[in-house]
Amino acid sequence: MDKLIYGSVFLQDPDFSQEKMEEGLSRMRSMKMNTVVVWPPHFFVDGKRNFDKHLKFLDTAHKYGFKVVIELTGQVTDLEFMPNCDYRDEYAVKDRNGCTVKGQNGLGELNYNHPEVRKKLREMILDTVKSYKDHPALHAWDIWNETHFKTYDKFTLCEFRRWLERKYKTVEKLNTAWAKSYTSFDQVEFEEVLWASIVPFIDLETFRNDNLASIVKFISDCVKEQDKAHPTVTDNVMSNVAWDEIDRGTDDWKVAANTDQFGISFYPKTGGRLLKKNEPWLRCLTFDGAQAASGRKFFLSEMQSHSYSEIYTTERVSPEEITTWGMEAISHGAAALVFWKLYPFSWGLQIGGRGLLLADGSLTKRSAAATQLGEFVAKNKDLAEAMKPASSAAVLFDRNNVFTVKAVNCKVKGLIGDAQVCESVQNLYRILFGNNADIDIFSRGDLMKKIGNLRTLFLTYQASLDDDAAKIIRKFIEAGGTLVGNHPFLDIDGSGRLRKKLPGGPLNDLLKVTYTDNIMVEKPVFKFKGMKKTVKCNTPIEVQEIELFDKTGTEILAEVGGMPLIISRKAGKGRIVYFCSPIWNYAGTPEFEDAIFAILESLGCVERVKCSKGVRTTLVGSGTPRYLFVFNYAGLKKIRIEASLTEPELLFGKAKVGISKNILELSGADHVVVLKC
């Protein structure tokens, strides 16, 4: 990769003239863009695929020096591989009652497990790839845009039964896990009842993740049959750690494992429909989640460029947001930044929405901001490979645990919700982000491969964990690592059964405590070790009552209502820190959260770069050059940052730069400043 991919989606329209193509590409060139994404992949003429107009567009893009990404499949299948003249209801996805669902996800999704659908999809891919693969402008294939798949049809049920047979081997083992009395795997149905066992819910959601990932692999393999030279890209919506949604059936890590490049769509201003809050910490968590799943740089395959439609304009995007979001993405591992889209919609339900340009092709203040970003990308090619250094701390995000919590809460979701796992990760990240401290995201697979590089591992709402993972964590602690856990803490094993020794299950002997009860403290007042003042929280807080087996070896770091809130024990060469409360799921006062962070910092669990409050810094690159991104979220006139830098060079934004005795001072700083050092 010689430079960051920077561009926009150029939605193809059969009515576009050559002049319109030239106008759009010329505007993109003026914004210093280098890549254009094209969809749909062709047009249908008399029910047959026609590539003539797209080939002319590729020729024109090549003339302007653009790389082109062809989007093969997305969300409107009758424009991709299933023309309306070929459609039959049996191709559509089904609901739990076996009824055809034509408008799922608002788009009209087809059943990718149906053999005829797969056949038509494969034919389209082979035909399309063959038509474009040798064009010099072609850069990559976006094989599945915004993955989503949910169906309860007979073909998918067969796949599910085979999946269960591979997992359990015998129907007796399935019956034990599911609390059922089957005599054959062929009797299994899509299970809804959870009273006797939560495992059917967990298995079905895990299967859906695996099934969708297998479809990604199928599409990718079809592309590779014709073209091994150009990479495949697959993108999910947002990222699992920042958007608590399982209905789409996507797992970021599993999708990333079956495509050359993993990407996301990113819409921070969508009225709470995607990101619940358009706040810096949640945007950056979204990017860190995508980077973690990718294991490398990720594609920002779609970034919001403006409001939803001509009528629903409350989601409008400012020029400042264009540059801020772009810089956040780049500093957190984006290898590609693509806007959705160049022109506003001229028809459809988003008519008048999106677009860096106006309907007549005129430039806007947003396109001026995109130009600033493009100039920065064009001048700093080293950023294409530069990565954020790995953090010494990580938080575990375990999809099996997510499914376990959602299963347990499914009948009381209206009372307490079911997003506790994501909420806990988000609040931990938010508190660290506000103190300018970094943390990485680990999946269970990362736990197996990379835990040896950590100083601290957080389990923030780990109600369930399998024994093999627990053994790895035990070795990590005994070798010198620090585990920070909290209630609920490994209460349920990997087979959906309650453990006898609580809290901690297989790690209970390291804690040397026993659980006795849970109580709700209505007006919590906390006493933290080393603090003369008591601290209050905004809301009532649930506390797990515990008895200490070894009072001399257990250090109580905080109390509430005379009960331990935070305890610490040495174990082997390491340490286990335990919060007797689902602490990260409470919105506390700033004083409460500052006290929690102070304890973590004093124990060496986290590291931060000290700087002015309301400012966030990100250092990218491990060698020379390095890039320091400074986000002036508070709009301060003067910023102070503890940093050991030599002759920093201002690359982006306005600021007067001074450095003395490892203190970097920025006066009159813009909302984003980037320094080369």
Beta strands, then each sheet from edge to edge (+ up, - down):
strand 1: 5-11
strand 2: 35-39
strand 3: 43-45
strand 4: 48-50
strand 5: 67-71
strand 6: 93-94
strand 7: 100-101
strand 8: 138-145
strand 9: 232-237
strand 10: 261-266
strand 11: 298-304
strand 12: 334-340
strand 13: 393-396
strand 14: 440-442
strand 15: 456-459
strand 16: 482-486
strand 17: 513-521
strand 18: 525-528
strand 19: 535-536
strand 20: 541-548
strand 21: 555-560
strand 22: 563-571
strand 23: 574-579
strand 24: 616-620
strand 25: 627-631
strand 26: 638-642
strand 27: 649-652
strand 28: 656-660
strand 29: 663-667
strand 30: 672-676
sheet 1: 1+ 2+ 5+ 8+ 9+ 10+ 11+ 12+ 1+
sheet 2: 3+ 4-
sheet 3: 6+ 7-
sheet 4: 14+ 13+ 15+ 16+ 23+ 22- 21+ 18- 19+
sheet 5: 17+ 20-
sheet 6: 24+ 25- 30+ 27-
sheet 7: 26+ 29- 28+
end
